[in-house]
Amino acid sequence: MDIDLFLAEYAQKFKVLADPMRLKLLLLVRDGEKCVCELVDALNERQSLISYHLGLMVKAGLLERRKEGTWAYYRLSMEVEDWVLSCCKSVTAECVLTKRKGN
């Protein structure tokens, strides 16, 4: 396993989640699939802003998008808690130290 590549992939997901708006969206979608219009109403924000943030989350692999006509629906693509735990379980301090020593 290339630890640097692995950590870079995880870091990208954490960067996406390091925004208050995206965390709000994550919490809303966690309870089940939501239409963009529901998210716009819930957060009282512009549709373009919500769609921008949702797009980043889809690109990072945190959400899945489903289209039905002109409507777009979003849902979690994975259990975020499981994803975070898998990161913590998959990478140990030993992995990082071994890489640093050049082994």
Secondary structure per residue as TSV (DSSP state, phi and psi in degrees):
chain	resnum	aa	ss	phi	psi
A	1	M	-	360.0	129.5
A	2	D	-	-83.2	103.7
A	3	I	H	-62.2	-36.6
A	4	D	H	-66.3	-42.1
A	5	L	H	-65.8	-44.0
A	6	F	H	-58.3	-48.0
A	7	L	H	-68.4	-33.6
A	8	A	H	-63.7	-39.8
A	9	E	H	-65.1	-43.0
A	10	Y	H	-67.6	-39.9
A	11	A	H	-61.0	-37.5
A	12	Q	H	-62.8	-41.6
A	13	K	H	-65.3	-41.5
A	14	F	H	-65.0	-37.0
A	15	K	H	-60.8	-42.7
A	16	V	H	-63.1	-39.2
A	17	L	H	-78.7	-9.4
A	18	A	S	-84.3	33.7
A	19	D	S	-129.7	129.1
A	20	P	H	-56.3	-39.0
A	21	M	H	-63.8	-43.4
A	22	R	H	-69.5	-33.5
A	23	L	H	-65.1	-40.1
A	24	K	H	-61.1	-45.4
A	25	L	H	-61.2	-41.7
A	26	L	H	-59.8	-44.6
A	27	L	H	-64.5	-37.5
A	28	L	H	-70.0	-39.9
A	29	V	H	-77.7	-22.4
A	30	R	H	-57.9	-31.5
A	31	D	T	-81.5	-0.2
A	32	G	S	138.4	165.0
A	33	E	-	-55.5	137.0
A	34	K	E	-131.4	144.5
A	35	C	E	-80.2	150.0
A	36	V	H	-54.4	-39.9
A	37	C	H	-61.9	-34.9
A	38	E	H	-65.7	-39.8
A	39	L	H	-70.0	-38.6
A	40	V	H	-62.0	-46.6
A	41	D	H	-63.7	-43.2
A	42	A	H	-64.7	-37.2
A	43	L	H	-100.0	-7.0
A	44	N	T	52.9	48.0
A	45	E	-	-124.5	166.6
A	46	R	-	-65.7	143.7
A	47	Q	H	-60.0	-39.5
A	48	S	H	-63.0	-38.2
A	49	L	H	-67.3	-45.6
A	50	I	H	-61.6	-45.6
A	51	S	H	-62.7	-38.0
A	52	Y	H	-59.4	-50.1
A	53	H	H	-65.7	-40.2
A	54	L	H	-62.0	-39.9
A	55	G	H	-60.5	-42.2
A	56	L	H	-63.1	-38.4
A	57	M	H	-70.4	-34.9
A	58	V	H	-67.1	-45.5
A	59	K	H	-60.4	-35.2
A	60	A	T	-78.2	-8.5
A	61	G	T	86.2	14.2
A	62	L	S	-87.5	-30.1
A	63	L	E	-124.4	156.8
A	64	E	E	-115.1	147.0
A	65	R	E	-116.2	137.5
A	66	R	E	-128.9	130.0
A	67	K	E	-102.0	140.5
A	68	E	E	-136.9	97.9
A	69	G	T	67.1	-124.6
A	70	T	T	-93.6	-1.0
A	71	W	E	-92.4	145.3
A	72	A	E	-120.3	134.2
A	73	Y	E	-120.4	142.0
A	74	Y	E	-124.5	144.7
A	75	R	E	-147.7	160.8
A	76	L	E	-62.9	139.1
A	77	S	S	-90.7	-9.8
A	78	M	S	-160.3	165.2
A	79	E	-	-79.1	115.3
A	80	V	H	-60.5	-39.3
A	81	E	H	-60.1	-43.2
A	82	D	H	-63.7	-38.7
A	83	W	H	-63.3	-46.5
A	84	V	H	-63.6	-45.1
A	85	L	H	-63.0	-38.8
A	86	S	H	-64.9	-35.4
A	87	C	H	-61.7	-47.4
A	88	C	H	-67.8	-32.0
A	89	K	H	-81.3	-33.3
A	90	S	H	-75.9	-32.5
A	91	V	-	-114.1	125.2
A	92	T	-	-113.2	167.5
A	93	A	H	-58.9	-35.4
A	94	E	H	-60.5	-39.6
A	95	C	H	-59.5	-45.0
A	96	V	H	-68.0	-44.6
A	97	L	H	-67.2	-37.7
A	98	T	H	-62.6	-42.0
A	99	K	H	-64.1	-41.4
A	100	R	H	-64.5	-35.3
A	101	K	T	-78.5	-8.1
A	102	G	T	86.8	13.7
A	103	N	-	-86.4	360.0
